[in-house]
């Protein structure tokens, strides 16, 4: 089952599918598989991810993951 993190294009549009390469540089996981945003950047509970706005989102397989 997918995580409970709501992945959004903006405040009104939800995203349900991301490319296979999509991942959060903080966790190494795809946002659709995460339970919360580790940075709580888009809401205070960390339950929203906005990939188009986040510097920690990548679709580049060679990009370094933050440890």
PDB file with one MODEL, atoms N, CA, C and O in Angstrom:
MODEL        1
ATOM      1  N   UNK A   1       0.844  -1.179   0.000  1.00  0.00           N
ATOM      2  CA  UNK A   1       0.000   0.000   0.000  1.00  0.00           C
ATOM      3  C   UNK A   1       0.891   1.245   0.000  1.00  0.00           C
ATOM      4  O   UNK A   1       1.934   1.274   0.654  1.00  0.00           O
ATOM      5  N   UNK A   2       0.481   2.238  -0.718  1.00  0.00           N
ATOM      6  CA  UNK A   2       1.233   3.495  -0.785  1.00  0.00           C
ATOM      7  C   UNK A   2       1.162   4.221   0.547  1.00  0.00           C
ATOM      8  O   UNK A   2       0.260   3.995   1.354  1.00  0.00           O
ATOM      9  N   UNK A   3       2.140   5.102   0.759  1.00  0.00           N
ATOM     10  CA  UNK A   3       2.175   5.893   1.985  1.00  0.00           C
ATOM     11  C   UNK A   3       1.023   6.876   2.040  1.00  0.00           C
ATOM     12  O   UNK A   3       0.280   7.034   1.072  1.00  0.00           O
ATOM     13  N   UNK A   4       0.881   7.536   3.181  1.00  0.00           N
ATOM     14  CA  UNK A   4      -0.229   8.476   3.345  1.00  0.00           C
ATOM     15  C   UNK A   4       0.168   9.906   2.979  1.00  0.00           C
ATOM     16  O   UNK A   4      -0.621  10.831   3.169  1.00  0.00           O
ATOM     17  N   UNK A   5       1.378  10.097   2.456  1.00  0.00           N
ATOM     18  CA  UNK A   5       1.811  11.412   2.002  1.00  0.00           C
ATOM     19  C   UNK A   5       1.007  11.791   0.763  1.00  0.00           C
ATOM     20  O   UNK A   5       0.944  11.018  -0.192  1.00  0.00           O
ATOM     21  N   UNK A   6       0.396  12.964   0.768  1.00  0.00           N
ATOM     22  CA  UNK A   6      -0.371  13.444  -0.374  1.00  0.00           C
ATOM     23  C   UNK A   6       0.603  14.170  -1.316  1.00  0.00           C
ATOM     24  O   UNK A   6       1.193  15.185  -0.944  1.00  0.00           O
ATOM     25  N   UNK A   7       0.762  13.649  -2.518  1.00  0.00           N
ATOM     26  CA  UNK A   7       1.661  14.245  -3.509  1.00  0.00           C
ATOM     27  C   UNK A   7       0.826  15.151  -4.387  1.00  0.00           C
ATOM     28  O   UNK A   7      -0.177  14.724  -4.959  1.00  0.00           O
ATOM     29  N   UNK A   8       1.245  16.421  -4.496  1.00  0.00           N
ATOM     30  CA  UNK A   8       0.414  17.416  -5.163  1.00  0.00           C
ATOM     31  C   UNK A   8       1.208  18.231  -6.174  1.00  0.00           C
ATOM     32  O   UNK A   8       2.400  18.479  -5.997  1.00  0.00           O
ATOM     33  N   UNK A   9       0.528  18.640  -7.232  1.00  0.00           N
ATOM     34  CA  UNK A   9       1.118  19.551  -8.214  1.00  0.00           C
ATOM     35  C   UNK A   9       1.002  20.990  -7.712  1.00  0.00           C
ATOM     36  O   UNK A   9       1.865  21.826  -7.979  1.00  0.00           O
ATOM     37  N   UNK A  10      -0.073  21.261  -6.985  1.00  0.00           N
ATOM     38  CA  UNK A  10      -0.313  22.566  -6.365  1.00  0.00           C
ATOM     39  C   UNK A  10      -1.379  22.368  -5.296  1.00  0.00           C
ATOM     40  O   UNK A  10      -1.691  21.229  -4.949  1.00  0.00           O
ATOM     41  N   UNK A  11      -1.930  23.419  -4.781  1.00  0.00           N
ATOM     42  CA  UNK A  11      -2.895  23.317  -3.683  1.00  0.00           C
ATOM     43  C   UNK A  11      -4.185  22.590  -4.057  1.00  0.00           C
ATOM     44  O   UNK A  11      -4.944  22.190  -3.173  1.00  0.00           O
ATOM     45  N   UNK A  12      -4.443  22.412  -5.355  1.00  0.00           N
ATOM     46  CA  UNK A  12      -5.717  21.811  -5.759  1.00  0.00           C
ATOM     47  C   UNK A  12      -5.598  20.535  -6.583  1.00  0.00           C
ATOM     48  O   UNK A  12      -6.604  19.861  -6.802  1.00  0.00           O
ATOM     49  N   UNK A  13      -4.389  20.179  -7.052  1.00  0.00           N
ATOM     50  CA  UNK A  13      -4.228  19.030  -7.952  1.00  0.00           C
ATOM     51  C   UNK A  13      -3.352  17.957  -7.308  1.00  0.00           C
ATOM     52  O   UNK A  13      -2.179  18.199  -7.024  1.00  0.00           O
ATOM     53  N   UNK A  14      -3.924  16.771  -7.077  1.00  0.00           N
ATOM     54  CA  UNK A  14      -3.172  15.644  -6.528  1.00  0.00           C
ATOM     55  C   UNK A  14      -2.474  14.876  -7.648  1.00  0.00           C
ATOM     56  O   UNK A  14      -2.956  14.824  -8.779  1.00  0.00           O
ATOM     57  N   UNK A  15      -1.324  14.280  -7.307  1.00  0.00           N
ATOM     58  CA  UNK A  15      -0.570  13.434  -8.231  1.00  0.00           C
ATOM     59  C   UNK A  15      -0.608  12.016  -7.667  1.00  0.00           C
ATOM     60  O   UNK A  15      -0.318  11.809  -6.489  1.00  0.00           O
ATOM     61  N   UNK A  16      -0.965  11.040  -8.500  1.00  0.00           N
ATOM     62  CA  UNK A  16      -1.066   9.661  -8.035  1.00  0.00           C
ATOM     63  C   UNK A  16       0.030   8.766  -8.588  1.00  0.00           C
ATOM     64  O   UNK A  16       0.273   7.684  -8.053  1.00  0.00           O
ATOM     65  N   UNK A  17       0.697   9.203  -9.653  1.00  0.00           N
ATOM     66  CA  UNK A  17       1.744   8.407 -10.288  1.00  0.00           C
ATOM     67  C   UNK A  17       2.929   9.310 -10.588  1.00  0.00           C
ATOM     68  O   UNK A  17       2.764  10.409 -11.118  1.00  0.00           O
ATOM     69  N   UNK A  18       4.126   8.840 -10.246  1.00  0.00           N
ATOM     70  CA  UNK A  18       5.366   9.536 -10.563  1.00  0.00           C
ATOM     71  C   UNK A  18       6.250   8.588 -11.367  1.00  0.00           C
ATOM     72  O   UNK A  18       6.023   7.378 -11.340  1.00  0.00           O
ATOM     73  N   UNK A  19       7.241   9.097 -12.077  1.00  0.00           N
ATOM     74  CA  UNK A  19       8.151   8.217 -12.821  1.00  0.00           C
ATOM     75  C   UNK A  19       8.869   7.243 -11.877  1.00  0.00           C
ATOM     76  O   UNK A  19       9.004   7.519 -10.685  1.00  0.00           O
ATOM     77  N   UNK A  20       9.323   6.119 -12.405  1.00  0.00           N
ATOM     78  CA  UNK A  20      10.031   5.128 -11.597  1.00  0.00           C
ATOM     79  C   UNK A  20      11.271   5.715 -10.918  1.00  0.00           C
ATOM     80  O   UNK A  20      11.656   5.269  -9.837  1.00  0.00           O
ATOM     81  N   UNK A  21      11.900   6.722 -11.552  1.00  0.00           N
ATOM     82  CA  UNK A  21      13.121   7.330 -11.019  1.00  0.00           C
ATOM     83  C   UNK A  21      12.842   8.356  -9.919  1.00  0.00           C
ATOM     84  O   UNK A  21      13.776   8.812  -9.259  1.00  0.00           O
ATOM     85  N   UNK A  22      11.601   8.719  -9.715  1.00  0.00           N
ATOM     86  CA  UNK A  22      11.248   9.773  -8.753  1.00  0.00           C
ATOM     87  C   UNK A  22      11.633   9.366  -7.345  1.00  0.00           C
ATOM     88  O   UNK A  22      11.359   8.248  -6.909  1.00  0.00           O
ATOM     89  N   UNK A  23      12.285  10.304  -6.625  1.00  0.00           N
ATOM     90  CA  UNK A  23      12.635  10.030  -5.234  1.00  0.00           C
ATOM     91  C   UNK A  23      12.934  11.313  -4.474  1.00  0.00           C
ATOM     92  O   UNK A  23      13.254  12.353  -5.051  1.00  0.00           O
ATOM     93  N   UNK A  24      12.820  11.198  -3.189  1.00  0.00           N
ATOM     94  CA  UNK A  24      13.175  12.269  -2.264  1.00  0.00           C
ATOM     95  C   UNK A  24      14.651  12.083  -1.915  1.00  0.00           C
ATOM     96  O   UNK A  24      15.060  10.993  -1.517  1.00  0.00           O
ATOM     97  N   UNK A  25      15.445  13.130  -2.061  1.00  0.00           N
ATOM     98  CA  UNK A  25      16.871  13.020  -1.752  1.00  0.00           C
ATOM     99  C   UNK A  25      17.120  12.822  -0.262  1.00  0.00           C
ATOM    100  O   UNK A  25      18.186  12.343   0.122  1.00  0.00           O
ATOM    101  N   UNK A  26      16.172  13.176   0.574  1.00  0.00           N
ATOM    102  CA  UNK A  26      16.330  12.992   2.024  1.00  0.00           C
ATOM    103  C   UNK A  26      16.154  11.534   2.445  1.00  0.00           C
ATOM    104  O   UNK A  26      16.838  11.061   3.352  1.00  0.00           O
ATOM    105  N   UNK A  27      15.246  10.829   1.790  1.00  0.00           N
ATOM    106  CA  UNK A  27      14.920   9.467   2.214  1.00  0.00           C
ATOM    107  C   UNK A  27      15.333   8.395   1.213  1.00  0.00           C
ATOM    108  O   UNK A  27      15.497   7.232   1.582  1.00  0.00           O
ATOM    109  N   UNK A  28      15.502   8.778  -0.050  1.00  0.00           N
ATOM    110  CA  UNK A  28      15.813   7.800  -1.091  1.00  0.00           C
ATOM    111  C   UNK A  28      14.582   7.065  -1.602  1.00  0.00           C
ATOM    112  O   UNK A  28      14.699   6.160  -2.427  1.00  0.00           O
ATOM    113  N   UNK A  29      13.401   7.448  -1.117  1.00  0.00           N
ATOM    114  CA  UNK A  29      12.141   6.798  -1.518  1.00  0.00           C
ATOM    115  C   UNK A  29      11.351   7.691  -2.461  1.00  0.00           C
ATOM    116  O   UNK A  29      11.538   8.907  -2.496  1.00  0.00           O
ATOM    117  N   UNK A  30      10.469   7.067  -3.220  1.00  0.00           N
ATOM    118  CA  UNK A  30       9.524   7.822  -4.024  1.00  0.00           C
ATOM    119  C   UNK A  30       8.511   8.480  -3.089  1.00  0.00           C
ATOM    120  O   UNK A  30       8.065   7.848  -2.130  1.00  0.00           O
ATOM    121  N   UNK A  31       8.143   9.726  -3.344  1.00  0.00           N
ATOM    122  CA  UNK A  31       7.133  10.373  -2.495  1.00  0.00           C
ATOM    123  C   UNK A  31       5.823   9.586  -2.386  1.00  0.00           C
ATOM    124  O   UNK A  31       5.167   9.641  -1.346  1.00  0.00           O
ATOM    125  N   UNK A  32       5.434   8.863  -3.425  1.00  0.00           N
ATOM    126  CA  UNK A  32       4.178   8.107  -3.349  1.00  0.00           C
ATOM    127  C   UNK A  32       4.284   6.917  -2.395  1.00  0.00           C
ATOM    128  O   UNK A  32       3.265   6.333  -2.027  1.00  0.00           O
ATOM    129  N   UNK A  33       5.511   6.548  -1.989  1.00  0.00           N
ATOM    130  CA  UNK A  33       5.717   5.445  -1.052  1.00  0.00           C
ATOM    131  C   UNK A  33       6.023   5.916   0.368  1.00  0.00           C
ATOM    132  O   UNK A  33       6.265   5.094   1.252  1.00  0.00           O
ATOM    133  N   UNK A  34       6.014   7.210   0.590  1.00  0.00           N
ATOM    134  CA  UNK A  34       6.368   7.761   1.900  1.00  0.00           C
ATOM    135  C   UNK A  34       5.133   8.064   2.745  1.00  0.00           C
ATOM    136  O   UNK A  34       4.050   8.314   2.217  1.00  0.00           O
ATOM    137  N   UNK A  35       5.312   8.039   4.054  1.00  0.00           N
ATOM    138  CA  UNK A  35       4.228   8.365   4.984  1.00  0.00           C
ATOM    139  C   UNK A  35       4.194   9.846   5.323  1.00  0.00           C
ATOM    140  O   UNK A  35       3.127  10.397   5.598  1.00  0.00           O
ATOM    141  N   UNK A  36       5.359  10.498   5.307  1.00  0.00           N
ATOM    142  CA  UNK A  36       5.391  11.934   5.588  1.00  0.00           C
ATOM    143  C   UNK A  36       6.652  12.553   4.999  1.00  0.00           C
ATOM    144  O   UNK A  36       7.635  11.865   4.727  1.00  0.00           O
ATOM    145  N   UNK A  37       6.600  13.860   4.811  1.00  0.00           N
ATOM    146  CA  UNK A  37       7.749  14.625   4.342  1.00  0.00           C
ATOM    147  C   UNK A  37       8.700  14.817   5.519  1.00  0.00           C
ATOM    148  O   UNK A  37       8.278  15.314   6.563  1.00  0.00           O
ATOM    149  N   UNK A  38       9.969  14.438   5.381  1.00  0.00           N
ATOM    150  CA  UNK A  38      10.899  14.601   6.497  1.00  0.00           C
ATOM    151  C   UNK A  38      11.175  16.073   6.824  1.00  0.00           C
ATOM    152  O   UNK A  38      11.616  16.382   7.931  1.00  0.00           O
ATOM    153  N   UNK A  39      10.927  16.967   5.895  1.00  0.00           N
ATOM    154  CA  UNK A  39      11.184  18.391   6.113  1.00  0.00           C
ATOM    155  C   UNK A  39       9.949  19.179   6.543  1.00  0.00           C
ATOM    156  O   UNK A  39      10.069  20.316   6.999  1.00  0.00           O
ATOM    157  N   UNK A  40       8.764  18.582   6.400  1.00  0.00           N
ATOM    158  CA  UNK A  40       7.490  19.258   6.724  1.00  0.00           C
ATOM    159  C   UNK A  40       7.423  20.612   6.014  1.00  0.00           C
ATOM    160  O   UNK A  40       6.975  21.603   6.589  1.00  0.00           O
ATOM    161  N   UNK A  41       7.866  20.638   4.781  1.00  0.00           N
ATOM    162  CA  UNK A  41       8.004  21.890   4.042  1.00  0.00           C
ATOM    163  C   UNK A  41       6.668  22.494   3.592  1.00  0.00           C
ATOM    164  O   UNK A  41       6.542  23.717   3.528  1.00  0.00           O
ATOM    165  N   UNK A  42       5.681  21.669   3.283  1.00  0.00           N
ATOM    166  CA  UNK A  42       4.448  22.202   2.689  1.00  0.00           C
ATOM    167  C   UNK A  42       3.236  22.184   3.616  1.00  0.00           C
ATOM    168  O   UNK A  42       2.182  22.718   3.271  1.00  0.00           O
ATOM    169  N   UNK A  43       3.377  21.584   4.767  1.00  0.00           N
ATOM    170  CA  UNK A  43       2.353  21.675   5.802  1.00  0.00           C
ATOM    171  C   UNK A  43       2.994  21.277   7.132  1.00  0.00           C
ATOM    172  O   UNK A  43       4.037  20.622   7.132  1.00  0.00           O
ATOM    173  N   UNK A  44       2.417  21.643   8.225  1.00  0.00           N
ATOM    174  CA  UNK A  44       3.043  21.432   9.530  1.00  0.00           C
ATOM    175  C   UNK A  44       3.118  19.961   9.954  1.00  0.00           C
ATOM    176  O   UNK A  44       3.949  19.610  10.791  1.00  0.00           O
ATOM    177  N   UNK A  45       2.271  19.101   9.396  1.00  0.00           N
ATOM    178  CA  UNK A  45       2.287  17.686   9.743  1.00  0.00           C
ATOM    179  C   UNK A  45       3.172  16.866   8.809  1.00  0.00           C
ATOM    180  O   UNK A  45       3.419  15.689   9.071  1.00  0.00           O
ATOM    181  N   UNK A  46       3.649  17.467   7.729  1.00  0.00           N
ATOM    182  CA  UNK A  46       4.472  16.741   6.769  1.00  0.00           C
ATOM    183  C   UNK A  46       3.685  15.767   5.918  1.00  0.00           C
ATOM    184  O   UNK A  46       4.230  14.766   5.452  1.00  0.00           O
ATOM    185  N   UNK A  47       2.414  16.049   5.712  1.00  0.00           N
ATOM    186  CA  UNK A  47       1.559  15.131   4.959  1.00  0.00           C
ATOM    187  C   UNK A  47       1.356  15.539   3.503  1.00  0.00           C
ATOM    188  O   UNK A  47       0.539  14.940   2.805  1.00  0.00           O
ATOM    189  N   UNK A  48       2.087  16.549   3.035  1.00  0.00           N
ATOM    190  CA  UNK A  48       2.005  16.963   1.637  1.00  0.00           C
ATOM    191  C   UNK A  48       3.397  17.086   1.037  1.00  0.00           C
ATOM    192  O   UNK A  48       4.336  17.541   1.689  1.00  0.00           O
ATOM    193  N   UNK A  49       3.507  16.673  -0.217  1.00  0.00           N
ATOM    194  CA  UNK A  49       4.734  16.803  -0.997  1.00  0.00           C
ATOM    195  C   UNK A  49       4.371  17.494  -2.306  1.00  0.00           C
ATOM    196  O   UNK A  49       3.414  17.112  -2.980  1.00  0.00           O
ATOM    197  N   UNK A  50       5.142  18.510  -2.654  1.00  0.00           N
ATOM    198  CA  UNK A  50       4.940  19.207  -3.921  1.00  0.00           C
ATOM    199  C   UNK A  50       6.223  19.047  -4.736  1.00  0.00           C
ATOM    200  O   UNK A  50       7.081  19.928  -4.686  1.00  0.00           O
ATOM    201  N   UNK A  51       6.383  17.954  -5.483  1.00  0.00           N
ATOM    202  CA  UNK A  51       7.629  17.680  -6.192  1.00  0.00           C
ATOM    203  C   UNK A  51       8.122  18.826  -7.072  1.00  0.00           C
ATOM    204  O   UNK A  51       9.326  19.076  -7.123  1.00  0.00           O
ATOM    205  N   UNK A  52       7.242  19.516  -7.752  1.00  0.00           N
ATOM    206  CA  UNK A  52       7.639  20.603  -8.639  1.00  0.00           C
ATOM    207  C   UNK A  52       8.220  21.801  -7.916  1.00  0.00           C
ATOM    208  O   UNK A  52       8.867  22.643  -8.540  1.00  0.00           O
ATOM    209  N   UNK A  53       8.003  21.894  -6.619  1.00  0.00           N
ATOM    210  CA  UNK A  53       8.470  23.023  -5.819  1.00  0.00           C
ATOM    211  C   UNK A  53       9.631  22.665  -4.891  1.00  0.00           C
ATOM    212  O   UNK A  53      10.253  23.557  -4.314  1.00  0.00           O
ATOM    213  N   UNK A  54       9.928  21.388  -4.741  1.00  0.00           N
ATOM    214  CA  UNK A  54      10.889  20.948  -3.729  1.00  0.00           C
ATOM    215  C   UNK A  54      12.273  20.672  -4.317  1.00  0.00           C
ATOM    216  O   UNK A  54      12.403  19.932  -5.292  1.00  0.00           O
ATOM    217  N   UNK A  55      13.294  21.266  -3.725  1.00  0.00           N
ATOM    218  CA  UNK A  55      14.678  21.036  -4.148  1.00  0.00           C
ATOM    219  C   UNK A  55      15.161  19.636  -3.792  1.00  0.00           C
ATOM    220  O   UNK A  55      16.167  19.184  -4.338  1.00  0.00           O
ATOM    221  N   UNK A  56      14.481  18.947  -2.904  1.00  0.00           N
ATOM    222  CA  UNK A  56      14.888  17.598  -2.490  1.00  0.00           C
ATOM    223  C   UNK A  56      14.280  16.506  -3.361  1.00  0.00           C
ATOM    224  O   UNK A  56      14.585  15.329  -3.165  1.00  0.00           O
ATOM    225  N   UNK A  57      13.436  16.862  -4.311  1.00  0.00           N
ATOM    226  CA  UNK A  57      12.829  15.899  -5.235  1.00  0.00           C
ATOM    227  C   UNK A  57      13.708  15.782  -6.464  1.00  0.00           C
ATOM    228  O   UNK A  57      14.191  16.784  -6.992  1.00  0.00           O
ATOM    229  N   UNK A  58      13.914  14.545  -6.922  1.00  0.00           N
ATOM    230  CA  UNK A  58      14.698  14.333  -8.134  1.00  0.00           C
ATOM    231  C   UNK A  58      14.132  13.177  -8.955  1.00  0.00           C
ATOM    232  O   UNK A  58      13.489  12.271  -8.423  1.00  0.00           O
ATOM    233  N   UNK A  59      14.381  13.227 -10.244  1.00  0.00           N
ATOM    234  CA  UNK A  59      14.088  12.124 -11.154  1.00  0.00           C
ATOM    235  C   UNK A  59      15.386  11.676 -11.831  1.00  0.00           C
ATOM    236  O   UNK A  59      15.356  10.912 -12.796  1.00  0.00           O
ATOM    237  N   UNK A  60      16.525  12.155 -11.318  1.00  0.00           N
ATOM    238  CA  UNK A  60      17.846  11.831 -11.849  1.00  0.00           C
ATOM    239  C   UNK A  60      18.423  10.664 -11.045  1.00  0.00           C
ATOM    240  O   UNK A  60      18.741  10.814  -9.865  1.00  0.00           O
ATOM    241  N   UNK A  61      18.557   9.505 -11.687  1.00  0.00           N
ATOM    242  CA  UNK A  61      19.044   8.316 -10.991  1.00  0.00           C
ATOM    243  C   UNK A  61      20.456   8.481 -10.448  1.00  0.00           C
ATOM    244  O   UNK A  61      20.811   7.835  -9.462  1.00  0.00           O
ATOM    245  N   UNK A  62      21.266   9.328 -11.068  1.00  0.00           N
ATOM    246  CA  UNK A  62      22.645   9.519 -10.644  1.00  0.00           C
ATOM    247  C   UNK A  62      22.836  10.555  -9.556  1.00  0.00           C
ATOM    248  O   UNK A  62      23.945  10.723  -9.049  1.00  0.00           O
ATOM    249  N   UNK A  63      21.760  11.259  -9.187  1.00  0.00           N
ATOM    250  CA  UNK A  63      21.879  12.317  -8.189  1.00  0.00           C
ATOM    251  C   UNK A  63      22.078  11.744  -6.788  1.00  0.00           C
ATOM    252  O   UNK A  63      21.454  10.748  -6.422  1.00  0.00           O
ATOM    253  N   UNK A  64      22.937  12.371  -6.023  1.00  0.00           N
ATOM    254  CA  UNK A  64      23.287  11.896  -4.681  1.00  0.00           C
ATOM    255  C   UNK A  64      22.121  12.040  -3.717  1.00  0.00           C
ATOM    256  O   UNK A  64      21.410  13.044  -3.709  1.00  0.00           O
ATOM    257  N   UNK A  65      21.947  11.008  -2.908  1.00  0.00           N
ATOM    258  CA  UNK A  65      20.944  11.010  -1.840  1.00  0.00           C
ATOM    259  C   UNK A  65      21.615  11.540  -0.584  1.00  0.00           C
ATOM    260  O   UNK A  65      22.728  11.128  -0.256  1.00  0.00           O
ATOM    261  N   UNK A  66      20.956  12.445   0.119  1.00  0.00           N
ATOM    262  CA  UNK A  66      21.481  12.995   1.386  1.00  0.00           C
ATOM    263  C   UNK A  66      21.455  11.924   2.454  1.00  0.00           C
ATOM    264  O   UNK A  66      20.436  11.259   2.643  1.00  0.00           O
ATOM    265  N   UNK A  67      22.552  11.752   3.146  1.00  0.00           N
ATOM    266  CA  UNK A  67      22.603  10.756   4.233  1.00  0.00           C
ATOM    267  C   UNK A  67      22.473  11.416   5.579  1.00  0.00           C
ATOM    268  O   UNK A  67      22.495  10.736   6.605  1.00  0.00           O
TER     269      UNK A  67
ENDMDL
END
